[in-house]
Amino acid sequence: MRINFNIVVTVRLTPEIESEIDRIASVEKKTKSDIVKEALKEYINVHANVGSAFKLGEDLFGVSESGDTDRSISYRDRLKEKLRAKHAH
């Protein structure tokens, strides 16, 4: 048997926000609590998918327009090669 507990949260709203919630609740024939819960769920869904800056760009790090994934590792070898070619004249 599962017992479902609801937690009560108190939120301070501006009169304008409360008025909008009342209007939406009336139009959609829902309670104000339902409107606020839906808004919070949407907020959580949007922000739950936002990762750290590293996670968001992880697949791009070390890859430039060349598509090489080891450019940050092999830069010394490439630099040496360019210098050799430059001074070989």
N, C-alpha and C positions, 0 to 999 in steps of 0.2 A: 504494500500500500504506500503510495507516494503522497506526501502532503505538500501542497504548493503554498509557500508563504510569499506574500507581497510586502515589499518594503515601502513605507510612506516617506516621501521626500518633499520638503518644503522649498519652494522656489519663489523668489521675489521677482515680479514682473512689472514692467511699465504698464500704465493703463492702455497704451496703444497695442502692446503685444497681447494683453489679455483680451482686448476687444477683437483682435484678429482671430485669436483662438476661439472665442465665443462664436464669431461669424462662421468660421470653418466648421466648427462642431455642429452648428445649426444646419448649414447647407448639407453636410455629409451625414447628418443624423447620427452623430457619434458623441461620446462624452469628451469633455475637455481632457480627461486623463488619457483617453485613447489617442487623441491628437498629439499630446505631449509625448506619449510612449512611442508613437510612430516616428515623431521627429527625432527623438533620442536614438532610436534604432537606426535611422538613416544616417545620423551623425556618426554613430559608432561604426557602421559599415564603411562609410567613406574614409574615416580615419584609421580603421583597422588595416586597410590595404596600403597605407602609407608606411613604408619601412624607413630605415635609417638611410642617410645619404649614401652610405657605402652600398647597401643592399640595392637601392634604386639604380645605381650606376655600375654595379659589379660587372655586368656583361660588357660594359664599354671600356673599362680600365685596361690600358695597355694596347688598345686597338685604335689605330688612327685610320686615316683614309686608305692606307695601304692594305689594311686588313690583317697585318702581322700582329700576332698576339704576344710576341716576345721582344718587341722593340725596346722596351725599357730595360730589358735584361741584356740585349745584344748591342747596345749603343756603342760600347767601347770597341768592339770588333768592327763595326761599321765606320766609326771615326778613324780608326787606324787604317782601314782600307782606303778611305777618302784621302787621308794625308799621304799615304804611299803613292796613290795615283797622282796627286798634285805635285809631289816632289820627284816623280819619276821622269819628268821632262828633261 
